[in-house]
Amino acid sequence: MAPAGDTTGRARKLLSEAITTHHTYFLREEDHFWYFRDVVLPWIAQAAARTQDVRTWCAACSTGEEAYTLAMLLTEYFSLRGAGWETSLLATDLSEEVIAQAARGIYAADAVAALPEHWQCAYFHSRRDGQRQAVEALRQSIVFRPFNLLTHVFPFRKPFHVIFCRNVMIYFDRETRTELVRKFYDWLVPGGYLFVGHAEVDAAHTAVPAAGRARLVAARAGVPGSPRTPMSPGGALPRYTVGPRKGASGQIVRNGRTHSIRLIVMGASTGGTEALAAVLTQLVPLFARRLDRDCRLTAHTAREGEYLVPDHIYIAPGDRHVRVRRLGDRICLSVQEGPLVNGHCPSVDVLFQSVADQRLATGSLGVLLTGMGDDGARGLLAMRQGGARTLGQDEATSVVYGMPRAAWEAGAVERQLPLPAVAAAIAALCARGPGAER
């Protein structure tokens, strides 16, 4: 109800600003975000495979930290699944002032420093005033709108796969909580997820009239014909061990197992010297800060029979093919003379194919940069078919868009990226777990 005599709405606005709190920060209750990444996003990819329309609502987004975190996770996951996915995120808040602040995406450098290093480099740039601002592409991926959660009827056209509404319901009475949660569930697709804050578990219990709601942290809407059920048996959030905030990489240890990129193989030709230099000079500080120590990527020419060791770069000599070989739990190099392959020695296809042949594709990352011809396309496809992650340089930033084009058209490349984004993508994939041979 508007205050008496308030014909402009100004008094209502001042009142709403005075009674709302906007306390938030990046990665608040961070286990939610890793669960969103590792469990919810794969479910969405399957549920929305036909339409490729991903619908996420960040309710009560405050100054935007939660919304930008979700947007980065959505971008990284779906950009590696190929073109065509629509992942725009709706972010709302009662306060028009904080919505405007969130849309600008400007934060203190210390606030952004809580994020994984590769996110800081890929999604934020420094301002002259010392603050950091979300890059335009990230800001454009979020639709910021003022919205009152107590609106009687939600005005949306389609239901959401995920709704984040955390640390809001603790301020409402039981009747209001019940009504709000019911509306959230009505606007979730079957099987969709509702995330609430850790402090709101009891509040959500009282709001959802269903059995088995113990330890409700993030709840799933039910499928047709069945009662609404929590996202795991008994409503418990699966146990995750998350790395420390300082130097955090987003590493997840689940059931005692880590998941990581063990081996990176890269190929390039015409223009490749400059392209490789651009990628590697970005990777050195990214890996160094991610590991929270003085990390240097040592480079030297590959030698016959040597074992790969962490944080080393092995460069093919100019007249020999390089292959990798599995010897027990270790990887060694084969550096041998041989006939030209695709008109080249060394050949990128020979290296990439050896990764697939030695059953090393799972846990490997193949990257194909600028170059003439089609060398590397067949080997990269074999790697991808074997379970490797694969990246290719895009046409706009390639000196010669031959090798990356051939790989892209053959279906060997998961995602094409401009050269400045390649290092961040590599770091993001490696951040799945601690590195081994790189």
C-alpha positions, 0 to 999 in steps of 0.5 A: 500500500502506498503511503497517504498522499504519495501520488508519484511513488517516491515515498514507496520507493524510499520506504522499500529502500529503507526496509530492505537489506542488500548484503551479498558477496561473490560465492556466498554459500559457494557449495550451491554454485558447485552443485549447480555446475556439477549436477544441475547444469548437466541435468538442464542440458539434457532436459533442454536438449531439444529447445536449447532454451535455458531459463534461470531466475535469480530472484532478489539479486541485490547488487548482482554478485550472485547473478554474475556468478551464475552467468559465468557458470552458464557461459562456461558450461554451455559455450563448450557444448556448441552454438545455439544455446540461449542462456540469458539469465533473469535477475530481479530485486525490489530495489531499483537502486541496486538493480541499476548498480548490478547492471553496471557490474562495477565492484571493488577489486577486493570483492572480485579477488574472491573469484577463481583466477581465470574468471577474474581474467576472462570476465572482468576488466580493470577501471582507471579508478582501481575497481573491476567491471564485468565485461560487456558480454557478461553484462548483456547475458543478464536481464536486470529488472525491478520486481516485487516477489510479493506480487500476487501473480507472477507475469512470466511467459515460461517456467524456469529450470532453476530459481535462486532465491536465497536469504530472503524468506527469513524476513517473511512470516510463515504465511508469506513464505508458504505462498512464495514457495508455492508460486516458485514451484508453480513456475518451475519446469518438472524436475526444476530446482529451487535454491534457498539459503542455508539459513532458510532450511527451516523456513522452507520446511514450513512452506512446502507441504511434502514429506521427506524435507529434511535438510532442505537446501535446494529442492527439486520440483516434482515430475508429473504424477508424483509428489514433489521431491527433494533433489536427492533422497531424504532431501540432503545435499550431497557432501562436497569438499570445496577448496579454500577461498584463497586461490580457489579454482572451483575444484570439487572433490566428490566421493574421494575422486578428483576430475582434471585435465591431465594433458594438453596438446596444441597444434598450430602452423601459419601464424602459430608462433604468435598465437602460441605466445599469446596463449602461453603468456596468459597461461603462466600467470593464470596457473601460477595464481591458481596454484598459489605458488610461483609456477613457471611453465618451462619450455624445451624441445621434446626428446625421445623417451623423456617422461612428461612432468608437471608445468612443462611445455614440450615443443616438437623439433622441426624434423621429427614427429612427436607422439605420446606413449603410456607407460604404466601411470606415466606418459613419455614421448616418442620423437622419431623421423618419419614420412610426411603426414598431410605434407608435414613433419612434424604433423599435428595429426600424428600427435593428436592421434597418438593421444587417442590411440594410447587411450589418453583422450579422457582427461586430455585437452586438444587445442588447434590454432591458426594454420594452413591446410587441414593437419590436426583435424582428424587427430582432434576428432579422434581425441574428441570421440575418445572423450577429450575436450577440444577447442579451436581458434575462430576465423576472425582472429586466425592468420590463416583459418585453414586447420581450425576450419577443417577441424570445426567442419569435421565436428572435432571442435567443441567450441571455437574461441577468439585467440584472447579467450583461449587461455582463459578457456584452458584455465577454466577446464584445468580448474576442474581439479589439480593439474598433473602433466600439462 
